[in-house]
């Protein structure tokens, strides 16, 4: 979520909570964990000091690319079975 939205605008803790449909304090805890892992940074918004915004670190970008590759490989491997299963739900 952060990667997708941070290219067009900043993503706050509140924004992330809304996007993930979780409570604000849950999003804050997730962000704090990612900050400790050095995958995210969080800073005070320059326009609204009540707002904390997040961004991916270089390590976060690398981890995201790694996970994307793994997930793409999994989808390629399971695609034939997924297609067969989805065909069962097509209207006759």
C-alpha positions in Angstrom: 0.0 0.0 0.0 2.7 2.4 0.9 4.6 1.8 -2.3 1.5 2.2 -4.4 0.4 5.5 -2.9 3.7 7.0 -2.0 4.6 7.6 -5.7 1.7 10.1 -6.0 1.4 11.4 -2.4 2.5 10.8 1.1 0.9 8.0 3.2 0.1 8.7 6.8 -0.6 6.3 9.6 -4.3 7.2 9.3 -4.3 6.7 5.5 -2.7 3.3 5.9 -5.3 2.3 8.5 -8.1 3.2 6.2 -6.6 1.5 3.2 -6.0 -1.7 5.2 -9.4 -1.4 7.0 -7.7 -1.6 10.4 -7.7 0.6 13.5 -5.3 3.5 13.7 -3.4 2.1 16.6 -2.9 -1.3 14.7 -1.5 0.6 11.7 0.8 2.5 14.0 2.1 -0.7 15.6 2.7 -2.3 12.2 4.6 0.8 11.0 6.7 0.8 14.2 7.7 -2.8 13.6 8.6 -2.0 10.0 10.7 1.0 11.2 12.5 -1.2 13.7 13.3 -3.6 10.8 14.6 -0.6 8.8 12.0 -1.2 6.0 10.2 2.1 6.6 10.8 5.5 7.9 8.3 7.8 9.5 8.5 11.5 9.7 6.3 14.4 10.8 4.4 16.0 7.8 5.9 19.3 6.9 2.4 20.8 6.3 0.5 19.3 9.3 2.6 18.5 12.3 -0.2 16.2 13.7 0.3 13.9 10.8 3.0 11.2 10.6 3.9 10.1 7.1 5.7 7.0 6.0 8.1 6.0 3.2 10.0 2.9 2.2 13.7 2.7 2.9 16.2 1.3 0.4 16.0 -2.0 2.4 12.2 -1.8 2.2 12.3 -1.4 -1.6 14.6 -4.4 -1.9 12.5 -6.6 0.3 9.4 -5.5 -1.7 11.1 -6.4 -5.0 12.2 -9.8 -3.5 8.6 -10.6 -2.3 7.2 -9.5 -5.7 9.5 -11.9 -7.5 8.6 -14.8 -5.2 4.8 -14.1 -5.5 5.1 -13.8 -9.3 6.8 -17.2 -9.5 4.1 -18.7 -7.3 1.4 -17.3 -9.5 3.1 -18.6 -12.6 3.4 -22.0 -11.1 -0.2 -22.2 -9.9 -1.8 -20.4 -12.9 -2.9 -23.6 -14.7 -4.7 -24.9 -11.6 -6.3 -21.5 -10.9 -7.6 -21.2 -14.5 -9.1 -24.7 -14.3 -10.8 -23.9 -11.0 -12.1 -20.6 -12.2 -13.5 -22.2 -15.3 -15.8 -24.3 -13.0 -17.5 -21.0 -12.0 -18.2 -19.7 -15.5 -21.8 -19.5 -16.6 -22.8 -22.2 -19.0 
